[in-house]
Amino acid sequence: MTKIYYFSGTGNSLWSAKKIAQIIGEPCELFNIGIEAEKDEIIIDAQAVVFVYPSYAYGLPLILRRFVKKAVFKTPYLAAFVTYGTDPGGTQAELSRILKKKKIGSLYFGKIPAMENYIPFFGPPDEKNIANRSAMQEKASEKAARYVIERQTNKINTFRPLSSFFSFLFSFGVKIFYKSYKVNDKCNGCGICEKVCPVAAISMKGNRPLFSGKCENCVACIDICPLRAIQFGRARFGTRGYCHPGIDIKELGRGN
């Protein structure tokens, strides 16, 4: 049994996780970290474990960091793949430092290029760039699956002080970023933002989204909002969003 754990906001990591599972074949099972992280006890028992997740400011999403630290691993092999738009920085180095304490026999750390989806900083992507990055992601995901099948291993440099610094700043900022999310009068209370949130950080109150401190700042709500009614940073009202072209929005959030 191969168990694949993913964390995904706008579908990049979910798509790669599904692609890897498809190539590996049975028996293989997908797990949504947004749901699994809520368990009181996390025991991961499998012949092989795969993690697929995004890079947030050169580091791990907070929920993934907590999940891995809490988990008990009963597996001889673990492969971790980071999806990234611009540069994953020291994301893998951070995970490697955590996993070294878990005494897993064999480890592999890989990278999967994908479309940059953090529009509050980088702005909206264009269609040509989405197509190019999606093609790159598909090839890298196929290679990732083969690496898992072949049980490949590697070692990476875990000393990434600059990345650790940026990740620390982002981790601190995430605790307050949600307070800066704004909703305009175009919001019709459809609740899609609540449904696509991977960590259940949004609740509808009076047909308006209410953001909470559980927010990971994945900005799925901003990217997916059909009326472009949520604003944060450079993602102004009306800014075009992004969802992986191979993922239906119904697959996002906690539906898997």
C-alpha beads as a LAMMPS data file, in Angstrom:
LAMMPS data file: protein, C-alpha beads

256 atoms
255 bonds

1 atom types
1 bond types

-500.0 500.0 xlo xhi
-500.0 500.0 ylo yhi
-500.0 500.0 zlo zhi

Masses

1 110.0

Atoms # bond

1 1 1 0.000 0.000 0.000
2 1 1 1.231 3.467 -0.974
3 1 1 -0.349 6.357 0.901
4 1 1 -0.237 9.800 -0.686
5 1 1 -0.846 12.832 1.513
6 1 1 -1.467 16.172 -0.155
7 1 1 -2.194 19.758 0.789
8 1 1 -3.618 21.960 -1.938
9 1 1 -5.253 25.365 -2.253
10 1 1 -5.921 25.923 -5.956
11 1 1 -5.261 22.399 -7.191
12 1 1 -1.581 22.239 -8.185
13 1 1 -0.538 19.757 -5.510
14 1 1 -3.807 17.845 -5.756
15 1 1 -3.335 17.373 -9.493
16 1 1 0.213 16.059 -9.043
17 1 1 -0.888 13.775 -6.216
18 1 1 -3.620 12.308 -8.436
19 1 1 -1.185 11.890 -11.339
20 1 1 1.357 10.110 -9.149
21 1 1 -1.370 7.825 -7.778
22 1 1 -2.586 7.037 -11.290
23 1 1 0.886 5.967 -12.448
24 1 1 1.719 3.991 -9.320
25 1 1 -1.601 2.151 -9.564
26 1 1 -3.222 -0.067 -6.965
27 1 1 -2.968 -0.313 -4.069
28 1 1 -2.660 3.449 -3.631
29 1 1 -4.749 5.832 -1.545
30 1 1 -5.011 9.639 -1.356
31 1 1 -5.362 11.565 1.906
32 1 1 -6.229 15.257 2.342
33 1 1 -3.913 16.762 4.978
34 1 1 -6.494 19.469 5.655
35 1 1 -8.694 16.737 7.098
36 1 1 -6.087 14.315 8.421
37 1 1 -4.373 17.017 10.507
38 1 1 -7.462 17.313 12.712
39 1 1 -7.122 13.779 14.068
40 1 1 -6.051 13.428 17.681
41 1 1 -3.618 10.670 16.720
42 1 1 -1.817 10.430 13.385
43 1 1 -0.253 7.046 12.612
44 1 1 0.912 6.509 9.042
45 1 1 1.477 2.822 8.330
46 1 1 2.320 1.911 4.721
47 1 1 4.885 0.297 2.469
48 1 1 5.557 3.730 1.003
49 1 1 4.417 7.243 1.909
50 1 1 4.304 10.204 -0.473
51 1 1 3.800 13.864 0.407
52 1 1 2.796 16.470 -2.199
53 1 1 2.497 20.074 -1.061
54 1 1 3.227 23.682 -2.072
55 1 1 6.046 25.961 -1.030
56 1 1 4.942 28.996 0.964
57 1 1 7.603 31.722 1.062
58 1 1 10.421 29.152 0.727
59 1 1 9.000 27.039 3.561
60 1 1 6.297 24.583 4.537
61 1 1 2.629 25.481 4.971
62 1 1 1.955 25.710 8.710
63 1 1 -0.550 22.866 8.668
64 1 1 1.916 20.517 6.974
65 1 1 4.614 21.417 9.483
66 1 1 2.295 20.584 12.378
67 1 1 1.056 17.424 10.693
68 1 1 4.503 15.939 10.093
69 1 1 5.736 16.794 13.575
70 1 1 2.688 15.123 15.102
71 1 1 2.650 12.025 12.877
72 1 1 4.072 8.637 13.787
73 1 1 5.543 6.970 10.715
74 1 1 5.598 3.226 10.242
75 1 1 7.086 3.005 6.783
76 1 1 10.445 2.030 5.280
77 1 1 10.191 4.656 2.539
78 1 1 8.964 8.240 2.180
79 1 1 9.104 10.544 -0.826
80 1 1 8.273 14.248 -0.581
81 1 1 7.513 16.474 -3.569
82 1 1 7.113 20.233 -3.368
83 1 1 5.082 22.040 -6.035
84 1 1 6.307 25.560 -6.697
85 1 1 5.759 28.500 -8.972
86 1 1 8.806 30.728 -8.622
87 1 1 11.338 28.932 -6.407
88 1 1 10.863 26.350 -3.618
89 1 1 13.845 27.741 -1.728
90 1 1 14.518 25.732 1.410
91 1 1 11.081 24.104 1.665
92 1 1 12.531 20.612 1.297
93 1 1 15.344 21.416 3.719
94 1 1 12.796 22.299 6.390
95 1 1 10.895 19.049 5.887
96 1 1 14.124 17.053 5.884
97 1 1 15.104 18.482 9.266
98 1 1 11.767 17.369 10.708
99 1 1 11.809 13.907 9.140
100 1 1 15.332 13.133 10.343
101 1 1 13.866 12.836 13.828
102 1 1 11.299 10.287 12.614
103 1 1 13.839 7.522 11.855
104 1 1 12.458 6.593 8.436
105 1 1 14.738 4.201 6.565
106 1 1 14.824 5.791 3.097
107 1 1 13.909 9.300 1.975
108 1 1 13.594 11.123 -1.323
109 1 1 13.011 14.847 -1.829
110 1 1 11.851 16.130 -5.209
111 1 1 10.506 19.259 -6.890
112 1 1 7.563 19.722 -9.238
113 1 1 7.274 23.034 -11.123
114 1 1 3.714 24.353 -11.350
115 1 1 1.873 27.603 -11.985
116 1 1 2.511 30.406 -9.505
117 1 1 -0.855 30.979 -7.821
118 1 1 -0.063 33.517 -5.100
119 1 1 -1.723 36.391 -6.922
120 1 1 -1.621 38.814 -3.944
121 1 1 2.119 39.137 -4.662
122 1 1 2.751 37.931 -8.221
123 1 1 -0.507 39.005 -9.831
124 1 1 -2.743 36.905 -12.114
125 1 1 -1.124 34.447 -14.574
126 1 1 -1.757 34.530 -18.325
127 1 1 -3.046 31.574 -20.339
128 1 1 0.246 30.941 -22.172
129 1 1 2.176 30.735 -18.927
130 1 1 -0.457 28.416 -17.421
131 1 1 -0.164 26.069 -20.403
132 1 1 3.642 26.021 -20.271
133 1 1 3.817 25.440 -16.529
134 1 1 1.112 22.772 -16.672
135 1 1 3.149 20.851 -19.270
136 1 1 6.228 21.102 -17.057
137 1 1 4.218 19.928 -14.078
138 1 1 2.924 16.878 -15.925
139 1 1 6.415 15.724 -16.930
140 1 1 7.798 16.297 -13.423
141 1 1 4.854 14.453 -11.828
142 1 1 5.403 11.467 -14.102
143 1 1 9.059 11.385 -13.083
144 1 1 8.050 11.676 -9.430
145 1 1 5.871 8.574 -9.732
146 1 1 8.744 6.609 -11.266
147 1 1 11.066 7.690 -8.464
148 1 1 8.574 6.318 -5.944
149 1 1 8.126 3.052 -7.837
150 1 1 11.911 2.634 -8.012
151 1 1 12.280 3.656 -4.342
152 1 1 14.945 6.205 -5.214
153 1 1 16.673 8.101 -2.404
154 1 1 18.742 11.252 -2.146
155 1 1 20.193 13.739 0.301
156 1 1 19.734 17.498 0.293
157 1 1 21.438 20.461 1.903
158 1 1 19.468 21.300 5.031
159 1 1 21.332 24.528 5.802
160 1 1 19.164 27.204 4.169
161 1 1 19.273 30.195 6.554
162 1 1 17.826 32.776 4.136
163 1 1 14.876 30.556 3.278
164 1 1 14.324 29.839 6.965
165 1 1 14.210 33.575 7.622
166 1 1 11.599 34.266 4.927
167 1 1 9.565 31.252 6.007
168 1 1 9.630 32.503 9.601
169 1 1 8.372 35.928 8.533
170 1 1 5.600 34.385 6.467
171 1 1 4.616 32.042 9.295
172 1 1 4.311 35.037 11.589
173 1 1 2.341 36.998 8.989
174 1 1 -0.137 34.178 8.342
175 1 1 -1.413 34.587 11.892
176 1 1 -2.717 38.066 11.034
177 1 1 -3.088 38.121 7.219
178 1 1 -6.679 36.873 7.376
179 1 1 -7.668 40.118 9.091
180 1 1 -6.784 42.014 5.909
181 1 1 -9.097 40.050 3.609
182 1 1 -11.879 42.298 2.314
183 1 1 -15.188 41.472 0.638
184 1 1 -17.095 43.935 -1.544
185 1 1 -20.785 44.324 -2.352
186 1 1 -20.570 41.988 -5.368
187 1 1 -20.495 39.044 -2.955
188 1 1 -23.787 37.153 -3.290
189 1 1 -23.183 34.693 -0.469
190 1 1 -22.702 31.686 -2.775
191 1 1 -20.373 30.059 -0.215
192 1 1 -17.838 28.776 -2.756
193 1 1 -15.006 30.373 -0.782
194 1 1 -16.076 28.361 2.260
195 1 1 -16.214 25.139 0.249
196 1 1 -12.770 25.478 -1.387
197 1 1 -10.916 26.428 1.809
198 1 1 -8.636 23.445 2.610
199 1 1 -8.550 24.140 6.349
200 1 1 -12.152 25.220 7.049
201 1 1 -11.017 28.742 7.909
202 1 1 -14.086 30.384 6.351
203 1 1 -17.651 30.336 7.607
204 1 1 -20.674 32.101 6.152
205 1 1 -22.375 34.611 8.414
206 1 1 -25.251 36.672 7.097
207 1 1 -24.411 35.486 3.560
208 1 1 -20.895 36.929 3.881
209 1 1 -17.627 35.038 4.395
210 1 1 -16.044 35.320 7.819
211 1 1 -12.295 34.592 7.860
212 1 1 -10.657 32.989 10.903
213 1 1 -7.189 32.451 12.338
214 1 1 -7.104 28.936 10.871
215 1 1 -6.299 30.554 7.505
216 1 1 -3.112 29.297 5.793
217 1 1 -3.107 32.180 3.292
218 1 1 -3.335 29.730 0.389
219 1 1 -5.625 32.350 -1.276
220 1 1 -7.858 29.674 -2.826
221 1 1 -10.858 31.788 -1.801
222 1 1 -9.520 34.767 -3.755
223 1 1 -8.519 32.701 -6.792
224 1 1 -11.765 30.730 -7.030
225 1 1 -14.376 33.389 -6.131
226 1 1 -16.625 33.519 -9.240
227 1 1 -17.485 37.198 -8.721
228 1 1 -13.914 38.298 -7.868
229 1 1 -15.316 39.822 -4.677
230 1 1 -12.428 39.113 -2.280
231 1 1 -9.389 41.356 -1.988
232 1 1 -5.955 40.943 -0.417
233 1 1 -2.635 42.507 -1.421
234 1 1 -2.213 42.864 -5.189
235 1 1 -5.289 40.690 -5.674
236 1 1 -7.694 43.584 -5.979
237 1 1 -11.420 43.271 -6.538
238 1 1 -11.956 41.935 -10.041
239 1 1 -8.451 40.452 -10.403
240 1 1 -8.532 37.248 -12.437
241 1 1 -7.797 34.174 -10.337
242 1 1 -6.282 30.752 -10.961
243 1 1 -7.306 27.130 -10.557
244 1 1 -5.321 24.236 -11.989
245 1 1 -6.889 23.517 -15.412
246 1 1 -7.037 19.788 -14.660
247 1 1 -8.943 20.173 -11.386
248 1 1 -12.657 20.778 -10.910
249 1 1 -13.364 23.253 -8.105
250 1 1 -15.615 20.610 -6.551
251 1 1 -12.428 18.617 -5.812
252 1 1 -10.895 21.472 -3.845
253 1 1 -11.227 22.193 -0.158
254 1 1 -12.208 19.260 2.026
255 1 1 -14.146 17.292 -0.524
256 1 1 -11.409 14.660 -0.938

Bonds

1 1 1 2
2 1 2 3
3 1 3 4
4 1 4 5
5 1 5 6
6 1 6 7
7 1 7 8
8 1 8 9
9 1 9 10
10 1 10 11
11 1 11 12
12 1 12 13
13 1 13 14
14 1 14 15
15 1 15 16
16 1 16 17
17 1 17 18
18 1 18 19
19 1 19 20
20 1 20 21
21 1 21 22
22 1 22 23
23 1 23 24
24 1 24 25
25 1 25 26
26 1 26 27
27 1 27 28
28 1 28 29
29 1 29 30
30 1 30 31
31 1 31 32
32 1 32 33
33 1 33 34
34 1 34 35
35 1 35 36
36 1 36 37
37 1 37 38
38 1 38 39
39 1 39 40
40 1 40 41
41 1 41 42
42 1 42 43
43 1 43 44
44 1 44 45
45 1 45 46
46 1 46 47
47 1 47 48
48 1 48 49
49 1 49 50
50 1 50 51
51 1 51 52
52 1 52 53
53 1 53 54
54 1 54 55
55 1 55 56
56 1 56 57
57 1 57 58
58 1 58 59
59 1 59 60
60 1 60 61
61 1 61 62
62 1 62 63
63 1 63 64
64 1 64 65
65 1 65 66
66 1 66 67
67 1 67 68
68 1 68 69
69 1 69 70
70 1 70 71
71 1 71 72
72 1 72 73
73 1 73 74
74 1 74 75
75 1 75 76
76 1 76 77
77 1 77 78
78 1 78 79
79 1 79 80
80 1 80 81
81 1 81 82
82 1 82 83
83 1 83 84
84 1 84 85
85 1 85 86
86 1 86 87
87 1 87 88
88 1 88 89
89 1 89 90
90 1 90 91
91 1 91 92
92 1 92 93
93 1 93 94
94 1 94 95
95 1 95 96
96 1 96 97
97 1 97 98
98 1 98 99
99 1 99 100
100 1 100 101
101 1 101 102
102 1 102 103
103 1 103 104
104 1 104 105
105 1 105 106
106 1 106 107
107 1 107 108
108 1 108 109
109 1 109 110
110 1 110 111
111 1 111 112
112 1 112 113
113 1 113 114
114 1 114 115
115 1 115 116
116 1 116 117
117 1 117 118
118 1 118 119
119 1 119 120
120 1 120 121
121 1 121 122
122 1 122 123
123 1 123 124
124 1 124 125
125 1 125 126
126 1 126 127
127 1 127 128
128 1 128 129
129 1 129 130
130 1 130 131
131 1 131 132
132 1 132 133
133 1 133 134
134 1 134 135
135 1 135 136
136 1 136 137
137 1 137 138
138 1 138 139
139 1 139 140
140 1 140 141
141 1 141 142
142 1 142 143
143 1 143 144
144 1 144 145
145 1 145 146
146 1 146 147
147 1 147 148
148 1 148 149
149 1 149 150
150 1 150 151
151 1 151 152
152 1 152 153
153 1 153 154
154 1 154 155
155 1 155 156
156 1 156 157
157 1 157 158
158 1 158 159
159 1 159 160
160 1 160 161
161 1 161 162
162 1 162 163
163 1 163 164
164 1 164 165
165 1 165 166
166 1 166 167
167 1 167 168
168 1 168 169
169 1 169 170
170 1 170 171
171 1 171 172
172 1 172 173
173 1 173 174
174 1 174 175
175 1 175 176
176 1 176 177
177 1 177 178
178 1 178 179
179 1 179 180
180 1 180 181
181 1 181 182
182 1 182 183
183 1 183 184
184 1 184 185
185 1 185 186
186 1 186 187
187 1 187 188
188 1 188 189
189 1 189 190
190 1 190 191
191 1 191 192
192 1 192 193
193 1 193 194
194 1 194 195
195 1 195 196
196 1 196 197
197 1 197 198
198 1 198 199
199 1 199 200
200 1 200 201
201 1 201 202
202 1 202 203
203 1 203 204
204 1 204 205
205 1 205 206
206 1 206 207
207 1 207 208
208 1 208 209
209 1 209 210
210 1 210 211
211 1 211 212
212 1 212 213
213 1 213 214
214 1 214 215
215 1 215 216
216 1 216 217
217 1 217 218
218 1 218 219
219 1 219 220
220 1 220 221
221 1 221 222
222 1 222 223
223 1 223 224
224 1 224 225
225 1 225 226
226 1 226 227
227 1 227 228
228 1 228 229
229 1 229 230
230 1 230 231
231 1 231 232
232 1 232 233
233 1 233 234
234 1 234 235
235 1 235 236
236 1 236 237
237 1 237 238
238 1 238 239
239 1 239 240
240 1 240 241
241 1 241 242
242 1 242 243
243 1 243 244
244 1 244 245
245 1 245 246
246 1 246 247
247 1 247 248
248 1 248 249
249 1 249 250
250 1 250 251
251 1 251 252
252 1 252 253
253 1 253 254
254 1 254 255
255 1 255 256
